[in-house]
Amino acid sequence: MTTLHVAQVNIARIKAPLDDPLMAGFVARLDEINALADRSPGFVWRLQTSEGNATSLRPYDDDRILVNMSV
């Protein structure tokens, strides 16, 4: 039987820069949410930098666009 995986890419424009107080709740929970994903059944891989998330990746000219990918 062939094993298949589903890959998901999310592209979003955040409401404010990551260091803005408006984004504090999002930033504060990144580690918690990523750890939950990492230990979930079926988890294979997620895009991340040495910081453990992908928020520092900027593939577009707009610094408020975040990209994430998971399998």
C-alpha positions, 0 to 999 in steps of 0.5 A: 500500500502506498503512503500518501501525505497531505501538504498544506500551505498557508499565506496570510497578511497579519494585521500589524508587525509581529512586534506590535502589541496587537500581535502579542497574543499570536506571538505568545502562543506560537510555541504552544500551538506548534508543539501541539501540532508536532505531537498530533497523530499524522504529523510529518513535518512543518516549515520552520527556521532555527527559532522553531517557527516560520515567522521570520521567512519573508518570501514577498516584499510585504513584511506583513505576509506570513507563510507556513507549510505543514505535512 
